[in-house]
Amino acid sequence: MLAPNVNETTSTSLQEFTQMIVELLNLGQKVYQQIHLVGEDICQEVIRATQGNARLVLPYQDSSAEQPVPFTISVSFPVQFRHRTYGRMDIAPDPDRPGSPALPLPVAQLLANTCGSLLYSLELTAFIEGQCQRLDAQVPERLTKRERDVLELICQGCNQSAIATQLHIAPATVDTYRKRICEKLGVHSERDIPLAAYRAGLFSILDEPGTVSIASPARED
């Protein structure tokens, strides 16, 4: 069933549903260490937080599990984030107004978007953590300010030429910094720099573009 226009006006204040979104975000933080259970946990939390008025449906849920209580659908929204689609968010009809969904459409859309963001972040974190396991455990040395600048651009996916242009330095100088960063992070391949930076807490997948979190003060060049 296609979703109605989410811009449809509603008399219900969105502020009344703020706590529901906050609780979902808090759940997301708690289950980062239990990624394999995240789908089930978020599905249960959606039902609890909405008092049974919404249901998160993920295609990889265990089909052998006990079948859920029949759920009448008023409207559905895709649960997605960026290029990934994870499932759908079903909204039940309002018992007092059968022709209307139980949640205001903007809230239902926000709920679907929040779950998509959580699932994307958790999936990406699980992948990166798995990749980090093959790196040697090493406490990184402190980076200089210029090395931090180069690291930030590397983590953004910039190549040597782009880094040189943005920092107004020679490509050969960029290469020197990249080698220093490899040594300080304890990696043998430049392609592992972002992974090592993530493991060391210098880079987060949740950072806004253009930022790299540095765990400790850096000395100047």
Steps between C-alpha positions, in 0.01 A plus 500: 500500500640836403551765766281809485658842472707551816435873477134442581397727782421351842369648821736290711814676618826328400645595836278240666702229325847635582550257788421205275779601257742568787435154644570339163829690470597397853427140408728534199787603726444207735499232232823602325670222697231249402475563128375152417187568705435852377227413252293313755561762770394791282192314377392437859574858600290639214201296617553604863564868433196535274274285720452256217406762243810439284694192389851484356527223241850383404544241221773310686291430810482134598202355314497199732426716802153524648269686266408849624149609587306594184568863416263715294690749285378850433818627335861385446826687468833364372770472767814619326807716536709633212534217249379221731143375549447280807129431505180689564311671778133400520258733677169373637171685442365734765227305685297819538549601136539182290587699189800665667831356629553468875808725482521838327666455162801724576562300819471169316747621237739622771471164676588315179793735432632461856497121476670514160775722641553268798518188285739662254735621776497164676559308179789725406647477849480120492684491168774736616545316830541176307762657276684646799551155650764423240712800601783469749417637843711809559465823696534774236758773536384858528441671167614850411247758388597459134481122529151540642407716200625234261329223699169684486515522121607136468199395707281705267629294208725766344791377288854637510438764235182628667671520838790694350260745337292559811798542732709694244796265529692285253376144427836369617445671834162333528667165439744571782216581739309188397802284578542668839134443578536132407794466738323677785180301458690173462373397157694373201257605228366848440156354426483395866547856629126573542447169682791563735381856559152370582635237738716762674202731547634761257221455247130426532256386234248730665714813467380773271703536179807712559559390859730246661478449873841508668520319830800691637666836434748504215826687489556755228735440210 
